[in-house]
Amino acid sequence: MMASEETTVVLDREEPTGAAAAGPATAGRPRRWLRRHRRRVLPLVVAVLLAQMAVAMVTTALRQTPTIDEPVYVGTAAVSLHEHRLRYNPEHPPLGKLIVGVGVALADPQVDLAFTGDQGQVGRHLLYESGNDPWRLMLWARLPVITLTLLFGLVVFGFARDLVGARGAVAALALYAFSPDVIAQGSLATLDLPVTGFLVTSVWLVWRARRRPRLWLPLSGVALGAALATKMSALPAVPVLMALAAGSVWVWHGRRVDVPPADPAAPPARRGVLSRLGAAPRGALSRLGADRRGVLIGAVAGMTVVALTAVAVVWATYLAVDPRLRWAPEQPVPAAHGLHGLLVRLMPFPDAYRDGMRIQFAFENAPWQGFLFGRLYSGSLWYYLPAALLVKTPLGMLALWAAGALALVTVRRLRPAAPYLLAPTAVLLAAAMLGSRDFGTRYALFMPVFLAVAAGCALAVRLRWTPVVTWTLVLFVAVSSMRTFPYYLPYSNEAFGGPAKTHLRLHDSNVDWGQDLGALADRLRDHYPGKRVWLVYKGSGVPSYYGIHAADPRRRPAADVHGLLVVSDSAVAKATGRLAALIHGSHEIDEVGHSITIYRR
């Protein structure tokens, strides 16, 4: 992949530092060898990074039972493939489920179209009651998302290479490939990774449109439309992408303006059409005024192209499921009032999409419970996501995010790229922080993806120690990530005690999303055969399918509860009343996957 920006060429030609600057021939040999064999070494490094990521994701996918959300998407995909109708899960558009559906179609499961349960029941019925093998079906459903995750790694690499060259691109890809959050979500048949990947792809293509807008802006619109057709959390990024598209066209027009040279004795004018107005001879002002009008028209046209293409992709996605756009929701659709209602009415999307928006707005008004640093609360905390990211992001990655963001705003060559990386990240984070569902860092998955590209820009800082510090931090991230294998979902960094301690500070998809039911069955069979088991499980799996025959201790008097008390850590975090008393009167003896705790009573 060739870099398309002038800055790439300049930044790749950094002066030797460290031992290489001292002049000994032996110090320069590795550098000269790398330059000579760069075309072969670089693809090999990229392949190795993506290969280890693929191994981590496939291994995780093989051992994890269905998480809470996955049966909904898998069941919806199976029904849509057989009925070609929009019935279930309207709160999320169809594209992500069509992606999952590719794997479902290849698995070719038995689908009971006569079943009439809700969207969660449909998924569990498909997995556990229709004669299918849930392990096989879930692996096939997860494989398309795993493949997309690897492809988005190439997007991260390409974006960073356009900005800072090959070394920065390798650093960015390494942070992406070793991110515990990216690996965890990329190995599941869910929507958070696909929507994030489509958004970063759209931003990258808008950046490239600064040189060839006619080629890259329509493609950026396709990627933005794919994000909108995957998950509605992409909506806050739309105005940002529109502004960036206008800015890219503005820059492109500015480079094409032919201004007569100013007085050589005068100080050099700043780049851009408007700054050139002061330096141009008076005879050129009228032509520059016309050029400025052309720039404005071009900027509006660029925004329009991106917007219309994105809208067309959303419509095409719904039409791919049902060309007749039949829409009969299986659940009541709440009304949206005020600004929310106005926004829903203004959306140029199918009725099913707009009903999904109404459901999402209703979710935001629901009284959810959260758990942060040992505190159980109702409602939401605006600082929840920053705090959760602080726990669940490798320490070296946090440092490189900060260094990369600083480089974007301080290194002159990189300043034009700062809005493209930092503005979408800031807007999406602000929107997520205002949400009411404090369920996990998956709602901020764009952070490790966008900021991986930004972190690669740290190598543009011309200081002697920059490469050593940067690569040391990248290595620290890789070691921290590999140490948590294969427990990526409950990862937390070393400052907070690692994955074994995450449940003390966070809950839900940060730690325990129902993924270790199969591992629990193995642990009980191998270490506690014949023991009476009492189970409080938070997830979508069916314990009896895995050979776990247990009763709910909350439905029996405490005096009758003897033996093994097994509780999902999310339930432990939110335990009150009888369950809290049972846990308090028990002795912790074991844990499974850092997400389920086993007590003895």
C-alpha positions in Angstrom: 0.0 0.0 0.0 1.6 3.3 -1.1 1.5 6.4 1.0 -0.5 9.2 -0.6 0.7 12.2 1.5 3.8 14.3 1.2 4.4 14.1 4.9 5.1 10.4 4.5 8.1 10.9 2.4 9.5 13.5 4.7 8.9 11.6 7.8 10.4 8.4 6.5 13.7 10.2 6.0 14.6 10.9 9.6 18.2 11.5 10.6 19.9 8.6 12.3 19.7 8.7 16.1 21.5 6.9 18.9 24.3 4.5 18.0 23.7 5.0 14.3 24.5 8.7 14.5 27.9 8.0 16.0 29.1 6.6 12.7 30.4 3.1 13.2 29.7 0.9 10.3 28.4 -1.9 12.4 25.7 0.4 13.9 24.4 1.2 10.4 24.3 -2.3 9.1 20.9 -3.3 10.5 19.4 0.0 9.3 20.8 -0.5 5.8 19.7 -4.1 5.6 16.2 -3.1 6.6 16.1 -0.4 4.0 17.4 -2.8 1.3 14.8 -5.5 2.2 12.0 -3.3 3.3 9.6 -4.5 0.6 9.8 -8.0 1.9 10.2 -7.3 5.7 7.2 -5.0 6.0 4.6 -7.4 4.7 6.1 -10.1 6.9 5.8 -8.0 10.0 2.2 -7.1 9.1 1.4 -10.8 8.5 2.9 -11.8 11.8 1.0 -9.2 13.8 -2.3 -10.1 12.1 -1.6 -13.9 12.5 -1.1 -13.6 16.2 -4.3 -11.6 16.4 -6.2 -14.2 14.4 -4.9 -17.0 16.7 -6.0 -15.1 19.8 -9.5 -14.4 18.4 -10.1 -17.9 17.0 -8.9 -19.5 20.2 -11.2 -17.2 22.2 -14.1 -17.9 19.9 -13.6 -21.7 20.3 -13.7 -21.7 24.1 -16.4 -19.1 24.8 -20.1 -20.0 25.1 -22.6 -17.4 23.7 -22.5 -14.0 25.4 -25.7 -12.2 26.3 -26.2 -10.4 23.0 -24.9 -13.0 20.5 -28.0 -15.3 20.4 -30.2 -12.3 19.5 -28.0 -11.5 16.5 -27.5 -15.1 15.4 -31.2 -15.9 15.8 -32.2 -12.7 13.9 -29.8 -13.5 11.1 -31.1 -17.1 10.8 -34.7 -15.9 10.6 -33.9 -13.1 8.1 -32.1 -15.6 5.9 -35.0 -17.9 5.8 -38.0 -15.5 5.8 -36.4 -12.5 4.0 -38.3 -10.3 6.4 -37.6 -7.6 9.0 -39.0 -9.0 12.3 -36.6 -9.0 15.2 -34.0 -6.7 16.8 -35.1 -3.4 15.1 -33.0 -1.4 17.6 -30.0 -2.4 15.4 -30.0 -2.1 11.6 -29.5 -5.3 9.5 -25.9 -5.0 8.2 -24.1 -6.4 11.2 -26.6 -9.3 11.4 -26.1 -9.9 7.6 -22.4 -10.1 8.3 -23.0 -12.6 11.1 -25.5 -14.3 8.8 -22.7 -15.2 6.3 -21.3 -17.6 8.9 -24.8 -18.8 9.9 -25.6 -19.6 6.3 -22.4 -21.6 5.9 -23.2 -23.5 9.1 -26.7 -24.3 7.6 -28.5 -24.8 10.9 -32.0 -26.2 11.4 -34.4 -23.2 11.8 -37.8 -23.6 13.4 -39.8 -20.8 11.7 -42.9 -21.8 13.6 -41.3 -20.6 16.9 -43.0 -17.4 18.1 -40.8 -16.2 21.1 -39.1 -12.9 21.4 -35.7 -12.1 19.9 -33.8 -13.5 22.8 -35.8 -16.7 23.0 -35.5 -17.2 19.2 -31.7 -17.2 19.5 -31.7 -19.7 22.4 -34.2 -21.9 20.7 -32.0 -22.0 17.6 -28.9 -22.8 19.5 -30.2 -25.3 22.1 -33.6 -26.6 21.1 -33.5 -27.1 17.3 -31.0 -29.9 17.0 -28.0 -27.7 16.3 -24.6 -27.8 17.8 -24.2 -24.4 19.5 -20.4 -24.7 19.6 -20.2 -25.2 15.8 -22.9 -22.6 15.0 -21.4 -19.9 17.2 -17.9 -20.4 15.7 -19.3 -20.0 12.2 -21.2 -16.9 13.3 -18.1 -15.4 14.8 -15.8 -16.1 11.9 -17.1 -13.2 9.6 -16.5 -10.7 12.4 -13.0 -12.1 13.0 -12.3 -11.7 9.3 -13.5 -8.1 9.3 -11.4 -7.4 12.4 -8.3 -8.5 10.6 -9.2 -6.4 7.5 -9.8 -3.4 9.7 -6.3 -3.9 11.0 -5.0 -3.2 7.4 -7.1 0.0 7.5 -5.3 1.1 10.7 -2.0 0.2 9.1 -2.8 2.1 5.9 -4.1 5.2 7.6 -1.0 5.4 9.8 1.3 4.8 6.9 -0.3 7.7 5.0 0.5 9.9 8.0 3.9 8.9 9.3 5.3 6.1 7.1 6.0 2.4 7.6 7.4 2.5 11.1 4.5 4.5 12.5 2.1 2.2 10.7 3.7 -0.9 12.3 3.4 0.7 15.7 -0.3 1.5 15.1 -1.0 -2.0 13.8 0.7 -3.6 16.8 -1.4 -1.5 19.2 -4.5 -2.5 17.4 -3.5 -6.2 17.1 -2.7 -6.5 20.8 -5.6 -4.4 22.1 -7.5 -6.7 24.6 -10.7 -4.9 23.9 -10.4 -5.2 20.1 -9.5 -8.9 20.4 -12.3 -9.6 22.8 -15.0 -7.9 20.8 -13.5 -9.0 17.4 -14.0 -12.6 18.4 -17.7 -12.3 19.1 -20.7 -12.3 16.8 -21.6 -8.8 17.9 -21.8 -5.3 16.3 -19.4 -3.1 18.2 -16.3 -4.0 16.2 -17.9 -3.8 12.8 -19.4 -0.4 13.4 -16.0 0.9 14.7 -14.1 -0.5 11.7 -16.5 1.0 9.2 -16.2 4.4 10.9 -12.4 4.5 10.9 -12.4 3.3 7.3 -14.7 6.2 6.4 -12.4 8.7 8.1 -9.4 7.3 6.4 -11.0 7.6 3.0 -12.1 11.2 3.7 -8.4 12.0 4.6 -7.3 10.5 1.3 -10.0 12.7 -0.4 -7.7 15.7 0.2 -5.9 14.6 -3.0 -8.5 12.7 -5.0 -12.0 13.7 -3.8 -13.9 12.2 -6.8 -12.5 8.8 -6.0 -12.4 8.7 -2.2 -15.5 10.7 -1.1 -18.0 8.2 -2.6 -16.1 5.3 -1.0 -16.1 7.2 2.3 -19.8 7.5 2.0 -20.1 3.8 1.4 -18.1 3.1 4.6 -20.2 5.6 6.6 -23.4 4.1 5.3 -22.1 0.6 6.4 -21.5 2.0 9.9 -25.0 3.5 10.0 -26.5 0.3 8.7 -24.7 -1.7 11.5 -25.4 0.2 14.6 -27.1 3.5 15.4 -24.2 4.6 17.7 -22.6 5.8 14.5 -25.1 8.6 14.1 -23.1 11.2 16.2 -20.2 10.8 13.7 -22.3 11.9 10.7 -21.8 15.7 11.2 -18.1 15.2 11.9 -17.7 13.2 8.7 -19.6 15.9 6.8 -17.3 18.6 8.1 -14.2 16.6 7.3 -15.5 15.9 3.8 -16.0 19.6 3.3 -12.5 20.3 4.7 -10.9 17.7 2.3 -12.5 19.3 -0.7 -11.4 22.8 0.5 -7.8 21.5 0.8 -8.0 19.9 -2.7 -9.3 23.1 -4.2 -6.6 25.1 -2.4 -3.9 23.1 -4.0 -5.3 23.7 -7.4 -5.5 27.5 -7.1 -3.0 29.1 -9.5 -1.9 32.4 -7.8 0.7 34.6 -9.4 3.8 34.8 -7.2 4.0 37.6 -4.7 6.9 40.0 -4.1 9.9 37.9 -3.4 10.9 40.2 -0.6 7.6 39.8 1.2 7.3 37.1 3.9 5.9 33.8 2.7 2.1 33.5 2.8 0.4 30.8 4.7 -1.1 27.9 2.8 -4.8 28.0 1.9 -7.1 30.1 -0.4 -8.1 32.6 2.2 -4.5 33.3 3.4 -3.4 33.8 -0.2 -5.8 36.6 -0.7 -3.6 38.9 1.3 -0.5 38.0 -0.6 -1.9 38.0 -4.2 -1.6 41.0 -6.5 -4.8 43.0 -6.8 -5.4 41.9 -10.3 -5.8 38.4 -9.1 -8.4 39.2 -6.3 -11.4 38.9 -8.5 -10.2 35.5 -9.8 -9.5 34.4 -6.2 -13.0 35.4 -5.2 -14.4 33.2 -7.9 -12.1 30.4 -6.7 -13.4 30.8 -3.2 -17.0 30.5 -4.5 -15.9 27.3 -6.3 -14.4 26.0 -3.1 -17.6 26.5 -1.2 -19.6 24.9 -3.9 -17.2 22.0 -4.0 -17.3 21.6 -0.2 -21.1 21.4 -0.2 -21.0 19.0 -3.1 -18.5 16.8 -1.3 -20.7 16.7 1.8 -23.7 15.9 -0.3 -21.9 13.0 -2.1 -20.9 11.4 1.3 -24.4 11.9 2.8 -26.4 10.6 -0.2 -24.1 7.6 -0.6 -24.4 6.8 3.1 -28.2 7.0 2.9 -28.3 4.8 -0.2 -26.2 2.1 1.6 -28.6 2.1 4.5 -31.6 1.6 2.2 -29.8 -1.0 0.2 -29.1 -3.0 3.4 -32.8 -3.1 4.3 -33.7 -3.9 0.8 -31.2 -6.8 0.8 -33.2 -8.4 3.7 -36.6 -7.7 2.3 -37.0 -6.1 -1.2 -40.6 -5.2 -0.2 -39.6 -3.6 3.1 -42.3 -5.4 5.0 -42.1 -4.2 8.6 -44.2 -5.7 11.4 -42.4 -5.3 14.8 -42.6 -8.2 17.2 -42.4 -5.8 20.2 -44.1 -2.6 21.0 -42.4 0.5 19.7 -42.4 3.4 22.1 -43.1 7.0 21.0 -40.4 9.6 20.8 -41.2 13.1 21.7 -39.5 16.5 21.6 -36.1 16.7 20.0 -35.8 13.0 19.8 -39.1 12.8 17.9 -38.1 15.5 15.5 -34.8 13.7 14.9 -36.6 10.5 14.1 -38.9 12.2 11.7 -36.1 13.9 9.9 -34.1 10.7 9.3 -34.2 9.7 5.6 -34.3 6.0 6.4 -36.8 3.2 6.3 -39.6 2.9 8.9 -37.8 0.0 10.6 -34.7 2.1 11.1 -36.7 5.0 12.6 -38.6 2.6 14.9 -35.2 1.3 16.0 -34.2 4.8 16.9 -37.4 5.2 19.0 -36.5 2.0 20.9 -32.9 3.2 21.5 -34.2 6.5 22.9 -36.5 4.5 25.2 -33.5 2.5 26.4 -31.7 5.8 27.3 -34.6 6.6 29.6 -34.6 3.2 31.4 -33.3 3.1 35.0 -30.3 0.9 34.4 -28.0 -0.2 37.2 -24.2 0.4 37.1 -21.2 -0.8 39.0 -17.9 1.1 39.2 -15.1 0.7 41.7 -17.3 -1.3 44.1 -20.2 1.1 44.0 -23.6 -0.1 42.8 -25.8 2.7 41.5 -28.9 3.5 39.5 -28.8 5.8 36.5 -25.6 6.7 34.8 -22.3 8.4 35.6 -20.8 10.7 33.0 -17.3 9.6 33.9 -18.0 5.9 33.8 -16.4 5.3 30.4 -13.2 7.2 31.0 -12.8 5.4 34.3 -13.5 2.0 32.7 -11.0 2.7 29.9 -8.4 3.6 32.5 -8.9 0.2 34.0 -9.1 -1.9 30.8 -6.5 -0.3 28.6 -2.9 -1.4 28.8 -0.7 1.2 30.5 1.7 1.5 27.5 -1.3 2.0 25.2 -2.6 4.9 27.4 0.8 6.5 27.3 1.1 6.2 23.5 -2.4 7.5 23.0 -1.4 10.7 24.9 1.9 10.9 23.0 0.2 10.4 19.6 -2.5 13.0 20.3 0.2 15.5 21.4 2.2 14.8 18.3 -0.8 15.5 16.1 -1.3 18.9 17.6 2.4 19.9 17.9 4.2 18.5 14.9 3.5 20.9 12.1 3.4 18.3 9.4 0.7 16.3 11.3 -1.6 19.1 12.3 -3.8 18.8 9.2 -4.5 15.2 10.3 -5.5 16.1 13.9 -9.2 16.9 13.2 -9.5 13.6 11.2 -8.4 11.5 14.2 -9.2 13.5 17.3 -12.6 15.1 16.3 -14.4 11.8 15.6 -13.0 10.2 18.7 -14.0 13.2 20.9 -17.5 13.4 19.5 -18.2 9.7 19.8 -16.8 9.6 23.3 -18.9 12.6 24.4 -22.0 10.9 23.0 -21.2 7.6 24.7 -20.6 9.4 28.0 -24.0 11.0 27.8 -25.7 7.6 27.4 -27.4 5.8 30.3 -26.0 2.3 29.7 -22.9 1.9 31.8 -22.3 -1.6 30.6 -18.7 -1.7 29.3 -15.9 -0.3 27.2 -17.4 -1.9 24.1 -19.4 1.4 23.9 -16.1 3.2 23.4 -14.4 0.6 21.2 -13.5 3.4 18.8 -10.9 4.6 21.3 -8.3 1.8 20.8 -8.9 1.8 17.0 -8.8 5.6 16.2 -6.1 6.2 18.8 -3.9 3.4 17.6 -3.5 5.4 14.4 -2.8 8.5 16.5 -0.3 6.6 18.6 1.7 5.7 15.5 2.2 9.5 15.0 4.4 9.6 18.2 7.3 8.4 16.1 7.1 11.7 14.2 8.5 13.6 17.2 12.2 14.4 16.4 13.8 13.5 19.7 16.6 11.0 20.1 14.8 8.9 22.6 11.5 8.8 20.8 11.9 5.5 18.9 13.3 3.6 22.0 10.5 4.8 24.3 7.8 4.1 21.7 8.9 0.6 20.8 9.4 -0.2 24.5 5.8 0.9 25.3 4.6 -1.2 22.3 6.4 -4.2 23.7 4.9 -3.6 27.1 1.4 -3.6 25.5 2.1 -6.8 23.7 3.4 -8.5 26.8 0.4 -7.3 28.9 -2.0 -8.5 26.2 -0.4 -12.0 25.8 -0.4 -12.5 29.6 -4.1 -12.2 29.7 -4.6 -14.9 26.9 -7.3 -16.2 26.5 -9.2 -14.1 29.0 -9.5 -10.9 27.0 -13.0 -9.9 28.0 -12.2 -9.5 31.7 -8.8 -7.8 31.0 -7.6 -5.0 33.2 -4.1 -3.5 33.3 -1.4 -4.1 35.9 -2.2 -1.0 37.9 -5.6 -2.5 38.7 -4.5 -6.0 39.4 -4.9 -7.7 36.1 -8.0 -9.7 34.9 -8.4 -11.6 38.2 -9.3 -8.3 39.9 -11.5 -6.6 37.2 -14.7 -7.9 38.8 -13.9 -5.8 41.9 -14.2 -2.6 39.9 -16.4 -3.3 36.8 -19.2 -5.6 35.7 -21.2 -6.8 32.7 -19.4 -6.9 29.4 -16.2 -5.6 31.0 -15.9 -8.8 32.9 -18.7 -11.3 32.7 -21.0 -11.5 29.7 -22.0 -15.1 30.1 -19.0 -16.4 28.1 -17.6 -19.0 30.5 -20.6 -21.4 31.0 -18.8 -24.1 29.1 -15.6 -23.7 31.1 -17.7 -23.8 34.3 -19.1 -27.2 33.2 -15.6 -28.5 32.7 -14.4 -27.2 36.0 -17.3 -28.8 37.9 -17.0 -32.1 36.1 -13.2 -32.3 36.7 -12.8 -30.8 40.2 -16.1 -31.1 41.9 -17.8 -34.3 40.7 -21.0 -35.3 42.6 -21.2 -32.0 44.5 -24.6 -30.2 44.9 -24.5 -27.0 42.8 -26.5 -23.8 43.3 -26.2 -21.5 40.3 -26.8 -17.8 39.7 -25.8 -17.3 36.1 -26.0 -14.1 34.1 -26.0 -15.0 30.4 -27.8 -16.4 27.5 -26.4 -20.0 27.7 -28.5 -22.9 28.9 -26.7 -24.6 31.8 -28.3 -28.0 31.4 -27.1 -28.3 27.8 -23.5 -28.2 29.2 -24.3 -30.8 31.9 -24.8 -28.3 34.7 -27.8 -29.4 36.8 -28.2 -26.7 39.4 -31.0 -24.9 41.3 -31.4 -21.2 41.9 -30.4 -20.5 45.6 -32.6 -17.4 45.7 -35.7 -19.5 45.5 -34.9 -21.7 48.5 -34.5 -20.9 52.2 -30.9 -20.1 53.1 -30.7 -23.1 55.5 -31.3 -25.5 52.5 -28.4 -24.1 50.4 -25.4 -26.3 51.0 -22.7 -27.4 48.7 -21.3 -25.2 45.9 -22.7 -21.8 45.3 -21.7 -20.6 41.8 -22.3 -17.0 40.9 -21.5 -14.9 37.8 -19.4 -12.0 38.8 -21.9 -9.5 37.4 -24.5 -11.0 39.8 -21.9 -10.8 42.6 -21.3 -7.1 41.9 -25.1 -6.3 41.9 -26.0 -8.7 44.8 -28.5 -7.5 47.3 -30.9 -9.1 49.8 -30.9 -12.9 49.9 -28.1 -13.4 47.3 -25.8 -11.0 49.2 -26.5 -12.8 52.4 -25.8 -16.2 50.8 -22.5 -14.9 49.4 -21.5 -13.4 52.8 -22.1 -16.7 54.5 -20.0 -18.6 52.0 -16.3 -19.2 51.5 -14.7 -18.5 48.1 -12.8 -21.5 46.8 -12.4 -21.1 43.1 -13.0 -19.0 40.0 -13.6 -19.7 36.3 -12.3 -17.5 33.5 -12.1 -14.5 35.9 -15.9 -14.1 35.4 -17.6 -16.8 37.6 -16.8 -17.3 41.3 -17.3 -20.6 43.1 -18.1 -20.6 46.9 -18.5 -23.4 49.4 -21.4 -23.4 51.9 
